[in-house]
Amino acid sequence: MPHDQATLLLCIRHGETEWNASARVQGHTDIALNRRGLAQAAALARALAGQQLDAIYSSDLARARQTAEALARDRGLPLLRDAQWRERAFGAFEGHSFAGLEPTHASDCERWRRRDPHWAAPGGGESLVELDRRIRAAVFDLAARHRGQTVAVVTHGGVLDCLYRVATGQELQAPRTWELRNAAINRVLVTDEHVMLVGWNDCGHLDQVLDEISA
């Protein structure tokens, strides 16, 4: 495919929630942004004010939707919600921290820590293999709908971890060595067959957020 038919995706992790701050597993549980998360969303919108966007998508979960709404405001673009971009499901473990689960679910916690690609949390959890399959489909589906365009997608940490691996060819069980900050901007270029990393963890716009919250 010619380069001008590639799709540039600006993939953004949602702003902070209270469950992020307390290291609780969110998964598909619908948690709103906290005060800092709302400030991060506003900072993101300011940082991308001059960026041409042809479409704005978000996961259908509130924390992603609220972050995307700040970006979509005043652009005259509809916010398109897509459940394909949801966080990985963690079933019965949602609402808990892995530290708190360790005494009663030691085997599950150990498999989670070593990134067993076939492990899924009890009660409807999603394995890394299943997440990888879902996100690959979502990326190429979105690129096919927006050939040659620039699209923002507000999603989740687990999704972005998976996307980074797709773009760099790293295995699902490889240790993570990259950051996934709330409201950071990550850029990938997508063609019919390839996902290429353009830039990762662009977070200069977030430096002032802590000062704003403390003021």
C-alpha positions in Angstrom: 0.0 0.0 0.0 1.3 3.5 -0.8 2.4 5.5 2.3 -0.4 8.0 1.7 -2.9 5.3 2.2 -1.6 4.3 5.6 -3.6 5.3 8.7 -2.0 7.2 11.5 -3.5 6.3 14.9 -3.0 8.4 17.9 -3.6 5.9 20.7 -4.2 7.4 24.1 -4.6 5.8 27.5 -7.5 7.2 29.4 -6.9 9.6 32.3 -6.4 8.4 35.9 -9.2 6.9 38.0 -9.4 6.2 41.7 -8.9 2.5 41.0 -5.7 3.4 39.0 -4.4 5.3 42.0 -5.1 2.4 44.4 -3.8 -0.3 42.0 -7.2 -2.0 41.7 -7.9 -4.1 38.6 -10.5 -2.3 36.5 -11.0 -4.5 33.4 -14.6 -4.0 32.1 -15.8 -2.4 35.3 -17.0 1.1 34.4 -15.0 3.6 36.5 -15.1 7.4 36.0 -12.1 9.6 35.9 -10.9 11.2 39.2 -9.9 14.9 39.6 -6.4 14.3 38.3 -7.8 12.2 35.3 -10.1 15.1 34.3 -7.1 17.5 34.4 -5.1 15.0 32.3 -7.9 14.9 29.7 -8.0 18.7 29.5 -4.2 18.8 29.1 -4.4 16.2 26.3 -7.0 18.3 24.5 -4.8 21.4 24.7 -1.8 19.4 23.5 -3.6 18.2 20.4 -5.6 21.4 19.7 -3.6 22.0 16.5 -3.6 18.4 15.3 -5.8 17.6 12.4 -8.0 14.6 13.2 -10.4 12.9 10.8 -12.1 10.8 13.5 -12.1 10.3 17.2 -12.9 6.9 18.7 -13.0 5.6 22.3 -13.7 2.5 24.2 -17.3 2.4 25.4 -16.2 2.5 29.1 -16.6 5.8 31.0 -13.0 6.5 31.8 -12.0 6.4 28.1 -15.2 8.1 26.9 -14.6 11.1 29.3 -11.1 11.5 28.1 -12.1 11.4 24.5 -15.0 13.9 25.1 -12.4 16.5 26.2 -10.5 15.9 22.9 -13.7 15.9 20.7 -15.1 19.1 22.3 -15.2 22.1 19.9 -13.9 20.0 17.0 -17.3 19.3 15.4 -16.5 15.6 15.3 -18.8 12.9 16.7 -17.3 10.7 19.4 -17.5 7.1 18.1 -17.6 4.5 20.8 -16.3 1.0 20.1 -16.3 -1.9 22.5 -13.5 -3.6 20.6 -11.2 -1.1 22.3 -12.2 -2.1 25.9 -9.7 -3.1 28.5 -8.8 -6.7 29.0 -11.6 -8.5 31.1 -10.5 -9.7 34.5 -13.7 -11.4 35.6 -14.0 -11.9 39.4 -10.7 -10.1 40.0 -12.0 -6.7 39.0 -12.1 -4.3 41.9 -9.2 -6.1 43.7 -5.5 -5.6 43.7 -3.2 -8.5 42.9 -1.4 -7.9 46.2 -4.7 -8.4 48.0 -5.5 -11.5 45.9 -2.2 -13.2 46.6 -3.1 -15.0 49.8 -6.2 -16.7 48.3 -5.2 -16.9 44.6 -1.5 -17.5 44.6 -1.4 -19.7 41.5 -3.5 -17.2 39.5 -1.3 -14.3 40.7 1.9 -16.1 39.7 0.6 -16.9 36.2 -0.5 -13.3 35.8 3.0 -12.0 36.9 4.8 -14.3 34.4 2.4 -13.3 31.7 1.1 -16.7 30.9 -0.5 -16.0 27.6 -3.3 -18.6 28.1 -4.2 -17.6 31.7 -7.5 -15.9 32.3 -9.0 -14.7 35.6 -11.9 -16.8 36.9 -15.4 -15.6 36.3 -15.1 -14.5 32.7 -11.5 -13.2 32.4 -9.8 -12.8 29.1 -6.4 -14.3 28.2 -3.6 -12.4 26.6 -4.1 -14.6 23.5 -7.7 -13.5 23.3 -6.8 -9.9 23.9 -4.2 -10.0 21.2 -6.6 -11.4 18.7 -9.2 -8.8 19.6 -6.9 -5.8 19.3 -5.3 -6.9 16.1 -8.8 -7.1 14.6 -9.7 -3.7 16.0 -6.5 -2.0 14.6 -6.9 -3.3 11.1 -10.6 -2.8 11.0 -10.2 0.8 12.0 -7.4 1.4 9.5 -9.5 0.0 6.7 -12.3 2.4 7.5 -9.9 5.4 7.6 -7.3 4.9 4.9 -4.9 7.8 4.6 -6.4 9.6 7.6 -5.4 10.5 11.1 -7.5 9.0 13.9 -7.4 9.4 17.7 -8.4 6.3 19.8 -8.8 6.6 23.5 -8.4 3.2 25.1 -6.7 1.4 28.0 -3.3 0.3 29.4 -3.7 -3.4 28.6 -4.8 -2.6 25.1 -1.8 -0.3 24.5 0.6 -2.9 26.0 -0.8 -5.4 23.4 -0.6 -2.8 20.6 3.1 -2.0 21.4 3.9 -5.7 21.1 2.1 -6.0 17.8 4.0 -3.0 16.4 7.5 -4.1 17.7 7.1 -7.9 17.2 7.6 -8.7 20.9 6.0 -11.8 22.4 3.0 -11.6 24.7 5.0 -13.0 27.6 8.0 -10.7 27.2 8.5 -8.4 30.2 7.3 -4.9 29.7 10.0 -2.3 29.3 8.0 0.6 28.1 5.7 3.1 29.9 1.9 3.4 29.7 1.1 6.7 31.3 -2.4 7.9 31.7 -3.3 10.4 28.9 0.0 9.9 27.1 0.0 10.0 23.3 1.3 6.9 21.4 1.5 7.0 17.6 1.4 4.0 15.2 1.1 3.8 11.4 -1.1 1.0 10.0 -1.2 -0.4 6.5 -3.2 -3.4 5.3 -0.6 -5.8 6.8 1.6 -4.0 9.2 1.6 -1.9 12.3 4.6 0.4 12.7 5.7 2.3 15.8 6.1 6.1 15.1 6.3 7.4 18.7 5.5 6.3 22.2 4.7 7.8 25.6 4.5 11.5 24.4 3.7 13.0 27.8 5.2 16.5 27.9 1.7 17.9 28.2 1.2 16.1 31.5 4.1 17.8 33.4 1.9 20.6 34.6 -1.1 18.5 35.7 0.3 17.6 39.2 1.0 21.3 39.9 -2.6 22.2 38.8 -4.1 19.5 41.1 -1.9 20.6 44.1 -2.7 24.3 43.6 
